[in-house]
Amino acid sequence: MEIIAQYGTVFLVLAAVFGLFMAWGIGANDVANAMATSVGSKALTIKQAVIIAAVFEFSGAILAGGQVTKTIRKGIVDAELLSANPELLLYGMLASLLAAGIWLLIASRNGWPVSTTHSIVGAIVGFAMVGIGMDTVHWDKVGFIVASWVVSPVLAGFISFMLFRSVQGLILDTEDPFDNAKKYVPYYIFLVGFIIALVTLVKGLKHVGLNISTTEQYLYAVAIGTLVMFIGKHFVNNIKHDPRKDKKFHFTNVERVFSVLMIVTACAMAFAHGSNDVANAIGPVAAVVSIVHSGGEVASKSMLPLWVLGLGGVGIVIGLMMYGKKVIATVGHQITELTPSRGFAATLAAATTVVLASGTGLPISTTHTLVGAVLGVGLARGIGALNMTVIRNIFMSWLVTLPAGAILSIVFFFILKAIFS
């Protein structure tokens, strides 16, 4: 307790700096994933993707990031066992932020799309296991996370495969693909609006305190989907067939119609991602703020100050602007060649998987889900459409994420403990 009273301000400054660094890493890696399909399919330029991410990620973080956040990630660490030594939790959370941030920097520099959730989870498990004791870790929760490595990419891959098959059957493989695109794309736009609204209502707004029933969530999602569909239909109807554009690529005019859909998807995905992942990733910052302000009291939940949400929003935008290009290139270009129609199938499949996982309580990674969805779209065109070398490197980076976060966190935990104790 004396340590907290003596170094309280120092801990708050470190939490803010490390939290900003961690959020920067999310921007460089996780947001780059969310924007990769739009950029890779050429529906958006890098500059447009950064602007959309800046506006919608920040809006999602501030408006729907939540007033209360679980500071002990997914119940991985038993908070009650730390009540006698709150400074250990402080060191651990600071070490976890720094460790996860450094791993995300390494991964982003190499263009590896890794999971920010698993980076912070691995870090927290590491410091808790070695710094406090094996019995403080809820190993069943860790088992769930390992299971999600397989479940989320496979599920998203299956959904994107089926979605792109439907696009092929209804539009691409017909005698008049352009007219059919104008006919069916508004329905796909409705589906995007509906699913993304549901992601935000079910997953993103759960911390705000809005007690919306399941029936109301679906009704709101249908209403939002219908509104988005009519707006999208207006832009789709304005696209005129230009025979000259089809000379190089037979489906250029069709893909122009799908570009409208990809822009809608990019905006909605950015908001949903901001509302959910920003608050979760800066949970350790809220833990430090809570312990310092309460004079050492360890609570499993704490109020999340607005400045912490703002810190996360700013960090994410800066990270994407400075370092997002490499991961965008990996997911958007190197796994398989993407067009707006393929990118739409991948993004919607990823969003659908997030909704399904939220309902079952399975802690999944947005990154793993989106990569799985891109793989599914590639498989719909045949195994030859996939770059197996890039895929192998991505899978290896996933396996390394948990232990990398844990090892770095253990090192920083003992360094902080030595400095302040």
Steps between C-alpha positions, in 0.01 A plus 500: 500500500789736586652439158173601330473818710865590432511424124132545405565780249790307344277194455229712333751659259648157414149358448414787261827463303487118482127511423561742212778270375269196517222689318757606238576130451130420456480772232806367321384138511133443583344799321724431203329160485153654506591736214710250301216348297379846391850614398600164352188494283576860385159619625693750715846654481730487806430870563120449488528195729699702757239782493210253540683317780586828672139621502316173569751326731525812717120546497452136596752527782351817649126444435476126559827400666318457828487667840601185685760249387627177647853579604598141558488381139226241446529387863847357433647610834331459841484858634412393855835325547675832431311716752784473756764607244335747260840630385565159334193552281627850414841366392329218309260723307775748409728212396216347294434825312869548421549134403194487272594835344854384419376170351249689283780731383717198403206329325390815315854569382509151346149533357360219721129535580495380863232525767510801732263315735732201523804727539357658815356169626839329459666788684255486792527120528882531498536748786225332708646151458861583586468820705210398725424129465352235271178487704412862413449409133163365387634235262156410365479853353841456336373172351206687345743745336708218352179340366406830333822483293337219306128577532492865387710474178324177393151642562580831325665312213190282452263801505713703254528195271119465491447877458737523206341191345165681520656805327635271228162328454279810509729749321843405364410178314180636337443633147451859621720545810478884506117513510491217754759684713275809507205275585656293782768728653237710691394177678862430589523861626199428725680189628813704579300773678304238696802293607724796589216667695457174686877484572484848649177442697598157634875544552589867477229661714500239777702727736293816451218385724225496236271217601376401155325163473601248234177566306566876502860442385375310194229758425751787517742302283226439237410872501866606462556238227196628305615862529852413384353295212298795366799735526722244325235437233507870412875486430475164320231637264729790406766262362473477121645218292820603319607234244852648475573413863439127439778466240778414748285315755161353403335588834628857548150655478361235736777569752417874483156410638661289776730793590197682644443197722865491613495868607187434713669194650825685577321782688285261701784260584717788623225621736427149630871431552553833677203450731617155607874441475620845610342479845609140547862567407534794741342304787841480674520883496161515674628245755802717585287819521247323725762360740687833530181707551358256759827489691566133432155341485484221238164477323404260221325791326573871494375818338673574172580874485426680173863606462603132494257433213631812324858377553407170334325671209792736430759223532315276256473771232870594532604133483303440181636816335863430592533123466181343366618458140696177552219298657251643249731374223518149654126449548382712207744387229723207595262225623284506186403758237200700622235688303207695659268197465755270669584760766132541582458124554804491731402805708137396545605145594738640764227725643249212509749281686549777760121510559477120536801494736349778714187293546697195616751695711801362311792749519602531136753707312384743230831437324471122491139531386576736211801300380285185506233682298755613237621137476140387444455744211828377349390136530174582319722569197715189551805417716730647234364849580668489844861594587591210732836652607332815634231289671765283672679812633170640632414176683849488656461859626168400662663212687781724625270784621393357840848384615665817360261721697549284811883499491527877439244566776691285753822690427335844535308389814821419686673818372210718629491305827874556548471874421207581729543241778 
